[in-house]
Amino acid sequence: PRFIPHLIKDFTDSDKNKDIKFLFGQGTTKTLIEGLKQEKYDMVFCSMVEDEPDIDFIPIANEELVLIVSNEHPLAKNESIDLTEVGSYPFIGFSEKSGIRSIIGDLFEKVNIVPNTEEDNAVAGLVEINYGIAVVPRISSLKYYNVKVLPITNPKHERFIYLATLKNRYLTPSVNLFKKFSLEYSKKVFK
């Protein structure tokens, strides 16, 4: 919610880039990748997708995953969490179309837990009413929910956001300029 707007602002603040215009789309990783392959988008920011040999994925940002629980939940007394402790609690997951779903699934696989999953897009809202617990990216909007954010200590993990483009596709000078700027910008922001 912050990285892309600040990236765009810093890019367009430069006099040489002020006339470059953007058209934005939003969706799950799956729909963004489909749009990229249909040439609806020049580039997308998304999760990594396996078995996409025609797409170049460049890691651009590291995003921490955390466990969120209701402030009334028994785990709310903790300051961090080992995922081996959460197997008995109802878990709210992301849709199968979401790029983050497989990443979260891999985390639970590492600790040999198959979570009892409920599926919904309003993950933080459902956690807030103590409907279940969830693993989510640490995003600034979590502060608007009545939830406890717990850093995950085990298993160790990294979740990257990628800049994805089609391989062997011509990119206009403006798109190449923005791509290069994005890579340099991410190095400054996430050093």
PyMOL commands that place a pseudoatom at each C-alpha (Angstrom):
pseudoatom trace, name=CA, resn=PRO, resi=1, chain=A, elem=C, hetatm=0, pos=[0.000, 0.000, 0.000]
pseudoatom trace, name=CA, resn=ARG, resi=2, chain=A, elem=C, hetatm=0, pos=[2.944, 2.387, 0.444]
pseudoatom trace, name=CA, resn=PHE, resi=3, chain=A, elem=C, hetatm=0, pos=[5.808, 1.101, -1.694]
pseudoatom trace, name=CA, resn=ILE, resi=4, chain=A, elem=C, hetatm=0, pos=[4.156, 1.498, -5.120]
pseudoatom trace, name=CA, resn=PRO, resi=5, chain=A, elem=C, hetatm=0, pos=[2.636, 4.969, -4.475]
pseudoatom trace, name=CA, resn=HIS, resi=6, chain=A, elem=C, hetatm=0, pos=[5.970, 6.279, -3.147]
pseudoatom trace, name=CA, resn=LEU, resi=7, chain=A, elem=C, hetatm=0, pos=[7.831, 4.663, -6.038]
pseudoatom trace, name=CA, resn=ILE, resi=8, chain=A, elem=C, hetatm=0, pos=[5.500, 6.358, -8.553]
pseudoatom trace, name=CA, resn=LYS, resi=9, chain=A, elem=C, hetatm=0, pos=[5.736, 9.718, -6.772]
pseudoatom trace, name=CA, resn=ASP, resi=10, chain=A, elem=C, hetatm=0, pos=[9.528, 9.666, -6.640]
pseudoatom trace, name=CA, resn=PHE, resi=11, chain=A, elem=C, hetatm=0, pos=[9.694, 8.638, -10.293]
pseudoatom trace, name=CA, resn=THR, resi=12, chain=A, elem=C, hetatm=0, pos=[7.273, 11.321, -11.536]
pseudoatom trace, name=CA, resn=ASP, resi=13, chain=A, elem=C, hetatm=0, pos=[8.828, 14.031, -9.320]
pseudoatom trace, name=CA, resn=SER, resi=14, chain=A, elem=C, hetatm=0, pos=[11.777, 14.064, -11.703]
pseudoatom trace, name=CA, resn=ASP, resi=15, chain=A, elem=C, hetatm=0, pos=[11.299, 16.636, -14.469]
pseudoatom trace, name=CA, resn=LYS, resi=16, chain=A, elem=C, hetatm=0, pos=[12.444, 14.166, -17.118]
pseudoatom trace, name=CA, resn=ASN, resi=17, chain=A, elem=C, hetatm=0, pos=[9.706, 11.693, -16.068]
pseudoatom trace, name=CA, resn=LYS, resi=18, chain=A, elem=C, hetatm=0, pos=[6.818, 14.077, -15.329]
pseudoatom trace, name=CA, resn=ASP, resi=19, chain=A, elem=C, hetatm=0, pos=[5.085, 13.426, -18.665]
pseudoatom trace, name=CA, resn=ILE, resi=20, chain=A, elem=C, hetatm=0, pos=[5.101, 9.630, -18.293]
pseudoatom trace, name=CA, resn=LYS, resi=21, chain=A, elem=C, hetatm=0, pos=[1.606, 8.390, -17.455]
pseudoatom trace, name=CA, resn=PHE, resi=22, chain=A, elem=C, hetatm=0, pos=[0.575, 5.184, -15.701]
pseudoatom trace, name=CA, resn=LEU, resi=23, chain=A, elem=C, hetatm=0, pos=[-2.468, 2.963, -15.971]
pseudoatom trace, name=CA, resn=PHE, resi=24, chain=A, elem=C, hetatm=0, pos=[-2.875, 0.727, -12.941]
pseudoatom trace, name=CA, resn=GLY, resi=25, chain=A, elem=C, hetatm=0, pos=[-4.500, -2.625, -12.368]
pseudoatom trace, name=CA, resn=GLN, resi=26, chain=A, elem=C, hetatm=0, pos=[-4.857, -4.644, -9.211]
pseudoatom trace, name=CA, resn=GLY, resi=27, chain=A, elem=C, hetatm=0, pos=[-5.624, -8.254, -8.456]
pseudoatom trace, name=CA, resn=THR, resi=28, chain=A, elem=C, hetatm=0, pos=[-4.278, -11.573, -7.300]
pseudoatom trace, name=CA, resn=THR, resi=29, chain=A, elem=C, hetatm=0, pos=[-0.919, -12.744, -8.579]
pseudoatom trace, name=CA, resn=LYS, resi=30, chain=A, elem=C, hetatm=0, pos=[-2.671, -15.215, -10.879]
pseudoatom trace, name=CA, resn=THR, resi=31, chain=A, elem=C, hetatm=0, pos=[-4.806, -12.536, -12.553]
pseudoatom trace, name=CA, resn=LEU, resi=32, chain=A, elem=C, hetatm=0, pos=[-1.871, -10.130, -12.814]
pseudoatom trace, name=CA, resn=ILE, resi=33, chain=A, elem=C, hetatm=0, pos=[0.306, -12.777, -14.488]
pseudoatom trace, name=CA, resn=GLU, resi=34, chain=A, elem=C, hetatm=0, pos=[-2.519, -13.613, -16.899]
pseudoatom trace, name=CA, resn=GLY, resi=35, chain=A, elem=C, hetatm=0, pos=[-2.805, -9.898, -17.720]
pseudoatom trace, name=CA, resn=LEU, resi=36, chain=A, elem=C, hetatm=0, pos=[0.944, -9.699, -18.271]
pseudoatom trace, name=CA, resn=LYS, resi=37, chain=A, elem=C, hetatm=0, pos=[0.876, -12.667, -20.669]
pseudoatom trace, name=CA, resn=GLN, resi=38, chain=A, elem=C, hetatm=0, pos=[-2.053, -11.096, -22.542]
pseudoatom trace, name=CA, resn=GLU, resi=39, chain=A, elem=C, hetatm=0, pos=[0.028, -7.895, -22.758]
pseudoatom trace, name=CA, resn=LYS, resi=40, chain=A, elem=C, hetatm=0, pos=[-2.555, -5.972, -20.742]
pseudoatom trace, name=CA, resn=TYR, resi=41, chain=A, elem=C, hetatm=0, pos=[0.341, -4.881, -18.500]
pseudoatom trace, name=CA, resn=ASP, resi=42, chain=A, elem=C, hetatm=0, pos=[3.946, -3.996, -19.297]
pseudoatom trace, name=CA, resn=MET, resi=43, chain=A, elem=C, hetatm=0, pos=[5.064, -5.135, -15.842]
pseudoatom trace, name=CA, resn=VAL, resi=44, chain=A, elem=C, hetatm=0, pos=[3.515, -6.278, -12.587]
pseudoatom trace, name=CA, resn=PHE, resi=45, chain=A, elem=C, hetatm=0, pos=[4.508, -6.389, -8.940]
pseudoatom trace, name=CA, resn=CYS, resi=46, chain=A, elem=C, hetatm=0, pos=[3.509, -9.786, -7.580]
pseudoatom trace, name=CA, resn=SER, resi=47, chain=A, elem=C, hetatm=0, pos=[4.539, -13.022, -5.902]
pseudoatom trace, name=CA, resn=MET, resi=48, chain=A, elem=C, hetatm=0, pos=[6.817, -15.524, -7.664]
pseudoatom trace, name=CA, resn=VAL, resi=49, chain=A, elem=C, hetatm=0, pos=[4.990, -18.130, -9.741]
pseudoatom trace, name=CA, resn=GLU, resi=50, chain=A, elem=C, hetatm=0, pos=[6.654, -21.448, -10.541]
pseudoatom trace, name=CA, resn=ASP, resi=51, chain=A, elem=C, hetatm=0, pos=[6.500, -22.920, -14.053]
pseudoatom trace, name=CA, resn=GLU, resi=52, chain=A, elem=C, hetatm=0, pos=[6.297, -19.586, -15.856]
pseudoatom trace, name=CA, resn=PRO, resi=53, chain=A, elem=C, hetatm=0, pos=[9.311, -19.863, -18.178]
pseudoatom trace, name=CA, resn=ASP, resi=54, chain=A, elem=C, hetatm=0, pos=[8.304, -16.840, -20.281]
pseudoatom trace, name=CA, resn=ILE, resi=55, chain=A, elem=C, hetatm=0, pos=[8.304, -14.446, -17.340]
pseudoatom trace, name=CA, resn=ASP, resi=56, chain=A, elem=C, hetatm=0, pos=[11.300, -12.777, -15.738]
pseudoatom trace, name=CA, resn=PHE, resi=57, chain=A, elem=C, hetatm=0, pos=[10.795, -12.397, -11.958]
pseudoatom trace, name=CA, resn=ILE, resi=58, chain=A, elem=C, hetatm=0, pos=[13.178, -9.966, -10.243]
pseudoatom trace, name=CA, resn=PRO, resi=59, chain=A, elem=C, hetatm=0, pos=[12.977, -9.719, -6.431]
pseudoatom trace, name=CA, resn=ILE, resi=60, chain=A, elem=C, hetatm=0, pos=[12.314, -6.109, -5.557]
pseudoatom trace, name=CA, resn=ALA, resi=61, chain=A, elem=C, hetatm=0, pos=[11.112, -6.036, -1.935]
pseudoatom trace, name=CA, resn=ASN, resi=62, chain=A, elem=C, hetatm=0, pos=[11.181, -8.267, 1.104]
pseudoatom trace, name=CA, resn=GLU, resi=63, chain=A, elem=C, hetatm=0, pos=[7.933, -8.378, 3.059]
pseudoatom trace, name=CA, resn=GLU, resi=64, chain=A, elem=C, hetatm=0, pos=[7.727, -9.842, 6.564]
pseudoatom trace, name=CA, resn=LEU, resi=65, chain=A, elem=C, hetatm=0, pos=[5.012, -12.394, 7.298]
pseudoatom trace, name=CA, resn=VAL, resi=66, chain=A, elem=C, hetatm=0, pos=[3.388, -12.253, 10.729]
pseudoatom trace, name=CA, resn=LEU, resi=67, chain=A, elem=C, hetatm=0, pos=[0.675, -14.113, 12.609]
pseudoatom trace, name=CA, resn=ILE, resi=68, chain=A, elem=C, hetatm=0, pos=[-2.327, -12.036, 13.631]
pseudoatom trace, name=CA, resn=VAL, resi=69, chain=A, elem=C, hetatm=0, pos=[-4.697, -13.015, 16.431]
pseudoatom trace, name=CA, resn=SER, resi=70, chain=A, elem=C, hetatm=0, pos=[-7.573, -11.247, 18.141]
pseudoatom trace, name=CA, resn=ASN, resi=71, chain=A, elem=C, hetatm=0, pos=[-6.523, -9.267, 21.200]
pseudoatom trace, name=CA, resn=GLU, resi=72, chain=A, elem=C, hetatm=0, pos=[-8.760, -11.648, 23.193]
pseudoatom trace, name=CA, resn=HIS, resi=73, chain=A, elem=C, hetatm=0, pos=[-7.085, -14.775, 21.788]
pseudoatom trace, name=CA, resn=PRO, resi=74, chain=A, elem=C, hetatm=0, pos=[-4.948, -16.951, 24.131]
pseudoatom trace, name=CA, resn=LEU, resi=75, chain=A, elem=C, hetatm=0, pos=[-1.898, -16.368, 21.880]
pseudoatom trace, name=CA, resn=ALA, resi=76, chain=A, elem=C, hetatm=0, pos=[-2.222, -12.577, 22.276]
pseudoatom trace, name=CA, resn=LYS, resi=77, chain=A, elem=C, hetatm=0, pos=[-0.101, -12.786, 25.438]
pseudoatom trace, name=CA, resn=ASN, resi=78, chain=A, elem=C, hetatm=0, pos=[2.907, -13.762, 23.283]
pseudoatom trace, name=CA, resn=GLU, resi=79, chain=A, elem=C, hetatm=0, pos=[5.357, -11.284, 21.778]
pseudoatom trace, name=CA, resn=SER, resi=80, chain=A, elem=C, hetatm=0, pos=[6.334, -13.630, 18.912]
pseudoatom trace, name=CA, resn=ILE, resi=81, chain=A, elem=C, hetatm=0, pos=[5.243, -17.062, 17.699]
pseudoatom trace, name=CA, resn=ASP, resi=82, chain=A, elem=C, hetatm=0, pos=[6.627, -20.409, 16.671]
pseudoatom trace, name=CA, resn=LEU, resi=83, chain=A, elem=C, hetatm=0, pos=[4.142, -21.807, 14.160]
pseudoatom trace, name=CA, resn=THR, resi=84, chain=A, elem=C, hetatm=0, pos=[4.364, -25.225, 15.844]
pseudoatom trace, name=CA, resn=GLU, resi=85, chain=A, elem=C, hetatm=0, pos=[2.182, -23.634, 18.573]
pseudoatom trace, name=CA, resn=VAL, resi=86, chain=A, elem=C, hetatm=0, pos=[-0.812, -22.824, 16.347]
pseudoatom trace, name=CA, resn=GLY, resi=87, chain=A, elem=C, hetatm=0, pos=[-1.962, -26.170, 14.909]
pseudoatom trace, name=CA, resn=SER, resi=88, chain=A, elem=C, hetatm=0, pos=[-5.058, -26.482, 17.110]
pseudoatom trace, name=CA, resn=TYR, resi=89, chain=A, elem=C, hetatm=0, pos=[-6.535, -23.078, 16.249]
pseudoatom trace, name=CA, resn=PRO, resi=90, chain=A, elem=C, hetatm=0, pos=[-8.895, -22.307, 13.329]
pseudoatom trace, name=CA, resn=PHE, resi=91, chain=A, elem=C, hetatm=0, pos=[-6.902, -20.652, 10.562]
pseudoatom trace, name=CA, resn=ILE, resi=92, chain=A, elem=C, hetatm=0, pos=[-8.173, -18.082, 8.060]
pseudoatom trace, name=CA, resn=GLY, resi=93, chain=A, elem=C, hetatm=0, pos=[-6.442, -18.420, 4.699]
pseudoatom trace, name=CA, resn=PHE, resi=94, chain=A, elem=C, hetatm=0, pos=[-6.206, -16.599, 1.416]
pseudoatom trace, name=CA, resn=SER, resi=95, chain=A, elem=C, hetatm=0, pos=[-7.936, -17.763, -1.759]
pseudoatom trace, name=CA, resn=GLU, resi=96, chain=A, elem=C, hetatm=0, pos=[-6.189, -20.310, -3.963]
pseudoatom trace, name=CA, resn=LYS, resi=97, chain=A, elem=C, hetatm=0, pos=[-5.741, -17.571, -6.594]
pseudoatom trace, name=CA, resn=SER, resi=98, chain=A, elem=C, hetatm=0, pos=[-3.614, -15.542, -4.203]
pseudoatom trace, name=CA, resn=GLY, resi=99, chain=A, elem=C, hetatm=0, pos=[0.146, -15.731, -4.704]
pseudoatom trace, name=CA, resn=ILE, resi=100, chain=A, elem=C, hetatm=0, pos=[0.741, -15.646, -0.970]
pseudoatom trace, name=CA, resn=ARG, resi=101, chain=A, elem=C, hetatm=0, pos=[-1.317, -18.780, -0.294]
pseudoatom trace, name=CA, resn=SER, resi=102, chain=A, elem=C, hetatm=0, pos=[1.415, -21.205, -1.394]
pseudoatom trace, name=CA, resn=ILE, resi=103, chain=A, elem=C, hetatm=0, pos=[4.036, -19.280, 0.606]
pseudoatom trace, name=CA, resn=ILE, resi=104, chain=A, elem=C, hetatm=0, pos=[1.954, -19.577, 3.778]
pseudoatom trace, name=CA, resn=GLY, resi=105, chain=A, elem=C, hetatm=0, pos=[1.242, -23.240, 2.978]
pseudoatom trace, name=CA, resn=ASP, resi=106, chain=A, elem=C, hetatm=0, pos=[4.986, -23.877, 2.742]
pseudoatom trace, name=CA, resn=LEU, resi=107, chain=A, elem=C, hetatm=0, pos=[5.496, -22.309, 6.193]
pseudoatom trace, name=CA, resn=PHE, resi=108, chain=A, elem=C, hetatm=0, pos=[3.002, -24.700, 7.767]
pseudoatom trace, name=CA, resn=GLU, resi=109, chain=A, elem=C, hetatm=0, pos=[4.445, -27.643, 5.857]
pseudoatom trace, name=CA, resn=LYS, resi=110, chain=A, elem=C, hetatm=0, pos=[7.855, -26.895, 7.405]
pseudoatom trace, name=CA, resn=VAL, resi=111, chain=A, elem=C, hetatm=0, pos=[6.377, -27.341, 10.891]
pseudoatom trace, name=CA, resn=ASN, resi=112, chain=A, elem=C, hetatm=0, pos=[4.229, -30.357, 9.874]
pseudoatom trace, name=CA, resn=ILE, resi=113, chain=A, elem=C, hetatm=0, pos=[0.879, -28.655, 10.443]
pseudoatom trace, name=CA, resn=VAL, resi=114, chain=A, elem=C, hetatm=0, pos=[-2.165, -28.813, 8.206]
pseudoatom trace, name=CA, resn=PRO, resi=115, chain=A, elem=C, hetatm=0, pos=[-4.208, -25.841, 9.429]
pseudoatom trace, name=CA, resn=ASN, resi=116, chain=A, elem=C, hetatm=0, pos=[-7.977, -26.086, 9.833]
pseudoatom trace, name=CA, resn=THR, resi=117, chain=A, elem=C, hetatm=0, pos=[-8.624, -23.433, 7.192]
pseudoatom trace, name=CA, resn=GLU, resi=118, chain=A, elem=C, hetatm=0, pos=[-11.476, -21.025, 6.625]
pseudoatom trace, name=CA, resn=GLU, resi=119, chain=A, elem=C, hetatm=0, pos=[-11.212, -19.013, 3.447]
pseudoatom trace, name=CA, resn=ASP, resi=120, chain=A, elem=C, hetatm=0, pos=[-12.021, -15.329, 3.060]
pseudoatom trace, name=CA, resn=ASN, resi=121, chain=A, elem=C, hetatm=0, pos=[-10.699, -12.086, 1.647]
pseudoatom trace, name=CA, resn=ALA, resi=122, chain=A, elem=C, hetatm=0, pos=[-11.522, -10.121, 4.817]
pseudoatom trace, name=CA, resn=VAL, resi=123, chain=A, elem=C, hetatm=0, pos=[-8.794, -11.925, 6.767]
pseudoatom trace, name=CA, resn=ALA, resi=124, chain=A, elem=C, hetatm=0, pos=[-7.929, -9.232, 9.353]
pseudoatom trace, name=CA, resn=GLY, resi=125, chain=A, elem=C, hetatm=0, pos=[-11.588, -8.458, 10.018]
pseudoatom trace, name=CA, resn=LEU, resi=126, chain=A, elem=C, hetatm=0, pos=[-12.349, -12.109, 10.733]
pseudoatom trace, name=CA, resn=VAL, resi=127, chain=A, elem=C, hetatm=0, pos=[-9.319, -12.378, 13.020]
pseudoatom trace, name=CA, resn=GLU, resi=128, chain=A, elem=C, hetatm=0, pos=[-10.485, -9.240, 14.829]
pseudoatom trace, name=CA, resn=ILE, resi=129, chain=A, elem=C, hetatm=0, pos=[-13.793, -10.931, 15.758]
pseudoatom trace, name=CA, resn=ASN, resi=130, chain=A, elem=C, hetatm=0, pos=[-11.840, -14.010, 16.945]
pseudoatom trace, name=CA, resn=TYR, resi=131, chain=A, elem=C, hetatm=0, pos=[-13.110, -16.227, 14.105]
pseudoatom trace, name=CA, resn=GLY, resi=132, chain=A, elem=C, hetatm=0, pos=[-9.616, -17.620, 13.612]
pseudoatom trace, name=CA, resn=ILE, resi=133, chain=A, elem=C, hetatm=0, pos=[-5.947, -16.698, 13.278]
pseudoatom trace, name=CA, resn=ALA, resi=134, chain=A, elem=C, hetatm=0, pos=[-4.001, -15.847, 10.113]
pseudoatom trace, name=CA, resn=VAL, resi=135, chain=A, elem=C, hetatm=0, pos=[-0.555, -15.437, 8.616]
pseudoatom trace, name=CA, resn=VAL, resi=136, chain=A, elem=C, hetatm=0, pos=[-0.413, -12.193, 6.630]
pseudoatom trace, name=CA, resn=PRO, resi=137, chain=A, elem=C, hetatm=0, pos=[2.158, -9.726, 5.318]
pseudoatom trace, name=CA, resn=ARG, resi=138, chain=A, elem=C, hetatm=0, pos=[3.036, -7.043, 7.882]
pseudoatom trace, name=CA, resn=ILE, resi=139, chain=A, elem=C, hetatm=0, pos=[1.143, -4.168, 6.313]
pseudoatom trace, name=CA, resn=SER, resi=140, chain=A, elem=C, hetatm=0, pos=[0.468, -0.761, 7.834]
pseudoatom trace, name=CA, resn=SER, resi=141, chain=A, elem=C, hetatm=0, pos=[-3.334, -1.193, 7.750]
pseudoatom trace, name=CA, resn=LEU, resi=142, chain=A, elem=C, hetatm=0, pos=[-3.143, -3.867, 10.468]
pseudoatom trace, name=CA, resn=LYS, resi=143, chain=A, elem=C, hetatm=0, pos=[-2.983, -1.047, 13.019]
pseudoatom trace, name=CA, resn=TYR, resi=144, chain=A, elem=C, hetatm=0, pos=[-6.630, -0.249, 12.237]
pseudoatom trace, name=CA, resn=TYR, resi=145, chain=A, elem=C, hetatm=0, pos=[-7.783, -3.673, 13.445]
pseudoatom trace, name=CA, resn=ASN, resi=146, chain=A, elem=C, hetatm=0, pos=[-8.156, -4.907, 17.002]
pseudoatom trace, name=CA, resn=VAL, resi=147, chain=A, elem=C, hetatm=0, pos=[-5.511, -7.611, 16.479]
pseudoatom trace, name=CA, resn=LYS, resi=148, chain=A, elem=C, hetatm=0, pos=[-2.171, -8.597, 17.975]
pseudoatom trace, name=CA, resn=VAL, resi=149, chain=A, elem=C, hetatm=0, pos=[0.651, -8.841, 15.444]
pseudoatom trace, name=CA, resn=LEU, resi=150, chain=A, elem=C, hetatm=0, pos=[3.148, -11.592, 16.274]
pseudoatom trace, name=CA, resn=PRO, resi=151, chain=A, elem=C, hetatm=0, pos=[6.477, -11.935, 14.432]
pseudoatom trace, name=CA, resn=ILE, resi=152, chain=A, elem=C, hetatm=0, pos=[7.084, -15.535, 13.327]
pseudoatom trace, name=CA, resn=THR, resi=153, chain=A, elem=C, hetatm=0, pos=[10.294, -16.955, 14.825]
pseudoatom trace, name=CA, resn=ASN, resi=154, chain=A, elem=C, hetatm=0, pos=[9.948, -20.464, 13.362]
pseudoatom trace, name=CA, resn=PRO, resi=155, chain=A, elem=C, hetatm=0, pos=[10.152, -21.446, 10.599]
pseudoatom trace, name=CA, resn=LYS, resi=156, chain=A, elem=C, hetatm=0, pos=[12.580, -18.921, 9.187]
pseudoatom trace, name=CA, resn=HIS, resi=157, chain=A, elem=C, hetatm=0, pos=[11.151, -17.409, 6.040]
pseudoatom trace, name=CA, resn=GLU, resi=158, chain=A, elem=C, hetatm=0, pos=[11.433, -14.677, 3.448]
pseudoatom trace, name=CA, resn=ARG, resi=159, chain=A, elem=C, hetatm=0, pos=[8.613, -13.421, 1.295]
pseudoatom trace, name=CA, resn=PHE, resi=160, chain=A, elem=C, hetatm=0, pos=[9.581, -11.318, -1.690]
pseudoatom trace, name=CA, resn=ILE, resi=161, chain=A, elem=C, hetatm=0, pos=[7.594, -9.082, -3.965]
pseudoatom trace, name=CA, resn=TYR, resi=162, chain=A, elem=C, hetatm=0, pos=[8.808, -9.417, -7.553]
pseudoatom trace, name=CA, resn=LEU, resi=163, chain=A, elem=C, hetatm=0, pos=[8.852, -7.143, -10.556]
pseudoatom trace, name=CA, resn=ALA, resi=164, chain=A, elem=C, hetatm=0, pos=[7.665, -9.380, -13.389]
pseudoatom trace, name=CA, resn=THR, resi=165, chain=A, elem=C, hetatm=0, pos=[7.991, -8.779, -17.134]
pseudoatom trace, name=CA, resn=LEU, resi=166, chain=A, elem=C, hetatm=0, pos=[7.609, -10.980, -20.173]
pseudoatom trace, name=CA, resn=LYS, resi=167, chain=A, elem=C, hetatm=0, pos=[10.892, -12.323, -21.492]
pseudoatom trace, name=CA, resn=ASN, resi=168, chain=A, elem=C, hetatm=0, pos=[11.687, -11.526, -25.120]
pseudoatom trace, name=CA, resn=ARG, resi=169, chain=A, elem=C, hetatm=0, pos=[9.085, -8.766, -25.246]
pseudoatom trace, name=CA, resn=TYR, resi=170, chain=A, elem=C, hetatm=0, pos=[9.963, -5.278, -26.386]
pseudoatom trace, name=CA, resn=LEU, resi=171, chain=A, elem=C, hetatm=0, pos=[9.646, -2.738, -23.583]
pseudoatom trace, name=CA, resn=THR, resi=172, chain=A, elem=C, hetatm=0, pos=[9.238, 0.893, -24.545]
pseudoatom trace, name=CA, resn=PRO, resi=173, chain=A, elem=C, hetatm=0, pos=[11.916, 3.347, -23.417]
pseudoatom trace, name=CA, resn=SER, resi=174, chain=A, elem=C, hetatm=0, pos=[9.507, 4.692, -20.754]
pseudoatom trace, name=CA, resn=VAL, resi=175, chain=A, elem=C, hetatm=0, pos=[8.845, 1.204, -19.378]
pseudoatom trace, name=CA, resn=ASN, resi=176, chain=A, elem=C, hetatm=0, pos=[12.572, 0.400, -19.361]
pseudoatom trace, name=CA, resn=LEU, resi=177, chain=A, elem=C, hetatm=0, pos=[13.264, 3.692, -17.590]
pseudoatom trace, name=CA, resn=PHE, resi=178, chain=A, elem=C, hetatm=0, pos=[10.650, 2.895, -14.925]
pseudoatom trace, name=CA, resn=LYS, resi=179, chain=A, elem=C, hetatm=0, pos=[11.912, -0.685, -14.557]
pseudoatom trace, name=CA, resn=LYS, resi=180, chain=A, elem=C, hetatm=0, pos=[15.484, 0.526, -13.988]
pseudoatom trace, name=CA, resn=PHE, resi=181, chain=A, elem=C, hetatm=0, pos=[14.254, 3.209, -11.576]
pseudoatom trace, name=CA, resn=SER, resi=182, chain=A, elem=C, hetatm=0, pos=[12.195, 0.607, -9.656]
pseudoatom trace, name=CA, resn=LEU, resi=183, chain=A, elem=C, hetatm=0, pos=[15.205, -1.671, -9.193]
pseudoatom trace, name=CA, resn=GLU, resi=184, chain=A, elem=C, hetatm=0, pos=[17.430, 1.194, -7.991]
pseudoatom trace, name=CA, resn=TYR, resi=185, chain=A, elem=C, hetatm=0, pos=[14.664, 2.543, -5.755]
pseudoatom trace, name=CA, resn=SER, resi=186, chain=A, elem=C, hetatm=0, pos=[14.120, -0.828, -4.094]
pseudoatom trace, name=CA, resn=LYS, resi=187, chain=A, elem=C, hetatm=0, pos=[17.844, -1.090, -3.291]
pseudoatom trace, name=CA, resn=LYS, resi=188, chain=A, elem=C, hetatm=0, pos=[17.671, 2.276, -1.475]
pseudoatom trace, name=CA, resn=VAL, resi=189, chain=A, elem=C, hetatm=0, pos=[14.437, 1.534, 0.391]
pseudoatom trace, name=CA, resn=PHE, resi=190, chain=A, elem=C, hetatm=0, pos=[15.220, -2.053, 1.380]
pseudoatom trace, name=CA, resn=LYS, resi=191, chain=A, elem=C, hetatm=0, pos=[18.977, -1.919, 2.019]
for i in range(1, 191): cmd.bond("trace and resi %d" % i, "trace and resi %d" % (i + 1))
show_as sticks, trace
zoom trace
